[in-house]
Amino acid sequence: MEADPACVAELANLAEDGDWLVSMRAMDLLEKLAHAHPQWIQPHKGLFVGPLADSASWEIRLQVVRVLPLLSWTARERKRVVGILCRDIEHPQKFVRAWALDSLATFALADPTLMPIVVRAIDHFERSQSKALQTRARLVRARIGDAASRASMPR
């Protein structure tokens, strides 16, 4: 991909393959590329808010929630993105929940109206029996810092 970014379109097509394993592997690679080259993935952002965002496969949902904050969204698209993340902080698979919270927190830094949702989820994760969720909650709380404190204050 690094040698020929034009191949990203082919990879995006594979993400919609009928074989869930092919789709999952393509989404995994798209997610990795999005961290290094979000501009390559931007033209294919619809993959992350379309039917794959509602996949029964937690592995695909994990890739979706990890990519969402890396891309640019219109106001209308952002509503769908936030909806996906709010839904997936309740997902049965803890890694999906953890990364959905992390991504939602990223959006909350730019949109303070989301911060109360993030703070409630952090509080819930910190009380979880899962060390992974507790750790993610601590990391997110540290990253959002003062913004979380302001959201917790009574008005």
C-alpha positions as CSV (number, residue, x, y, z in Angstrom):
1,M,0.0,0.0,0.0
2,E,2.8,2.4,0.9
3,A,4.3,1.9,-2.6
4,D,0.9,2.4,-4.4
5,P,-1.8,4.2,-2.4
6,A,-4.2,3.7,-5.4
7,C,-4.6,0.1,-4.1
8,V,-6.6,1.4,-1.2
9,A,-9.7,1.4,-3.4
10,E,-9.2,-2.3,-4.0
11,L,-8.8,-2.9,-0.3
12,A,-12.0,-0.9,0.4
13,N,-13.8,-3.1,-2.1
14,L,-12.6,-6.2,-0.2
15,A,-14.0,-4.7,3.0
16,E,-17.4,-5.3,1.6
17,D,-16.7,-8.9,0.5
18,G,-19.3,-11.5,1.4
19,D,-16.7,-13.6,3.3
20,W,-16.6,-12.0,6.8
21,L,-12.9,-13.1,7.2
22,V,-11.9,-11.2,4.0
23,S,-13.9,-8.2,5.1
24,M,-12.4,-8.3,8.6
25,R,-8.9,-8.5,7.3
26,A,-9.5,-5.6,4.9
27,M,-11.0,-3.5,7.6
28,D,-8.0,-4.3,9.9
29,L,-5.6,-3.0,7.2
30,L,-7.8,0.0,6.5
31,E,-7.7,0.9,10.2
32,K,-3.9,0.6,10.3
33,L,-3.6,2.8,7.2
34,A,-6.0,5.3,8.7
35,H,-3.6,5.9,11.6
36,A,-0.7,6.6,9.2
37,H,-2.5,8.1,6.2
38,P,-6.0,9.1,7.0
39,Q,-6.2,11.0,3.8
40,W,-6.0,7.7,1.9
41,I,-9.0,6.3,3.8
42,Q,-11.1,9.5,3.7
43,P,-12.6,8.8,0.3
44,H,-13.8,5.5,1.6
45,K,-15.2,6.8,5.0
46,G,-18.6,5.5,4.1
47,L,-17.5,2.0,4.9
48,F,-17.2,3.0,8.5
49,V,-20.7,4.4,8.9
50,G,-22.5,2.0,6.5
51,P,-23.6,-1.6,7.0
52,L,-20.2,-2.7,8.3
53,A,-20.7,-0.4,11.4
54,D,-23.6,-2.7,12.3
55,S,-21.8,-5.9,11.6
56,A,-22.4,-8.9,13.9
57,S,-18.7,-9.4,14.0
58,W,-17.1,-7.7,17.0
59,E,-13.8,-7.7,15.1
60,I,-15.2,-5.5,12.4
61,R,-17.0,-3.3,14.8
62,L,-13.7,-2.8,16.6
63,Q,-12.0,-1.6,13.5
64,V,-14.9,0.8,12.9
65,V,-14.8,2.5,16.3
66,R,-11.1,2.9,16.1
67,V,-11.2,4.6,12.7
68,L,-14.1,7.0,13.3
69,P,-12.1,9.8,15.1
70,L,-9.3,9.7,12.5
71,L,-11.5,10.9,9.6
72,S,-13.3,14.1,8.8
73,W,-17.1,14.1,9.0
74,T,-19.9,16.5,8.0
75,A,-22.3,17.5,10.7
76,R,-24.9,15.0,9.4
77,E,-22.3,12.2,9.2
78,R,-21.1,13.1,12.7
79,K,-24.5,12.3,14.1
80,R,-24.3,8.8,12.7
81,V,-20.7,8.5,14.0
82,V,-21.7,9.6,17.5
83,G,-24.6,7.3,17.4
84,I,-22.4,4.3,16.5
85,L,-20.0,5.2,19.3
86,C,-22.7,5.7,21.9
87,R,-24.2,2.4,21.0
88,D,-20.9,0.6,21.0
89,I,-19.9,1.8,24.5
90,E,-22.5,-0.8,25.5
91,H,-21.3,-3.6,23.1
92,P,-21.0,-7.0,24.7
93,Q,-17.3,-7.3,23.6
94,K,-15.1,-5.3,26.0
95,F,-12.6,-4.3,23.4
96,V,-15.3,-2.7,21.3
97,R,-16.7,-0.9,24.4
98,A,-13.2,0.3,25.4
99,W,-12.3,1.7,22.0
100,A,-15.8,3.2,21.5
101,L,-15.3,5.2,24.7
102,D,-11.8,6.2,23.6
103,S,-13.1,7.4,20.2
104,L,-16.2,9.1,21.7
105,A,-13.9,11.0,24.1
106,T,-11.9,12.3,21.1
107,F,-15.1,13.7,19.7
108,A,-16.1,15.1,23.1
109,L,-13.0,17.2,23.2
110,A,-14.3,19.1,20.2
111,D,-18.0,18.9,21.2
112,P,-18.5,19.4,24.9
113,T,-22.1,18.3,24.8
114,L,-20.8,14.8,24.5
115,M,-18.6,15.1,27.6
116,P,-21.3,14.0,30.1
117,I,-21.8,10.8,28.2
118,V,-18.1,10.2,28.2
119,V,-17.8,10.9,32.0
120,R,-20.7,8.6,32.8
121,A,-19.1,5.8,30.7
122,I,-15.7,6.4,32.3
123,D,-17.3,6.2,35.8
124,H,-19.0,2.9,34.8
125,F,-15.9,1.4,33.3
126,E,-13.8,2.3,36.4
127,R,-16.3,0.2,38.5
128,S,-16.1,-2.7,36.0
129,Q,-14.6,-6.1,37.0
130,S,-12.6,-5.9,33.7
131,K,-9.1,-4.7,34.1
132,A,-9.0,-3.7,30.4
133,L,-12.1,-1.4,30.9
134,Q,-10.6,0.0,34.1
135,T,-7.4,0.8,32.3
136,R,-9.0,2.3,29.3
137,A,-11.1,4.5,31.6
138,R,-8.1,5.8,33.4
139,L,-6.3,6.5,30.1
140,V,-9.3,8.3,28.7
141,R,-9.8,10.3,31.9
142,A,-6.1,11.3,31.9
143,R,-6.3,12.4,28.2
144,I,-9.4,14.5,28.5
145,G,-8.4,15.9,31.9
146,D,-10.0,19.3,32.7
147,A,-12.7,18.9,30.1
148,A,-14.0,15.9,32.1
149,S,-13.9,17.8,35.3
150,R,-15.9,20.7,33.9
151,A,-18.5,18.2,32.6
152,S,-18.9,16.7,36.1
153,M,-19.4,20.0,37.8
154,P,-23.0,20.8,38.8
155,R,-24.4,23.8,36.9
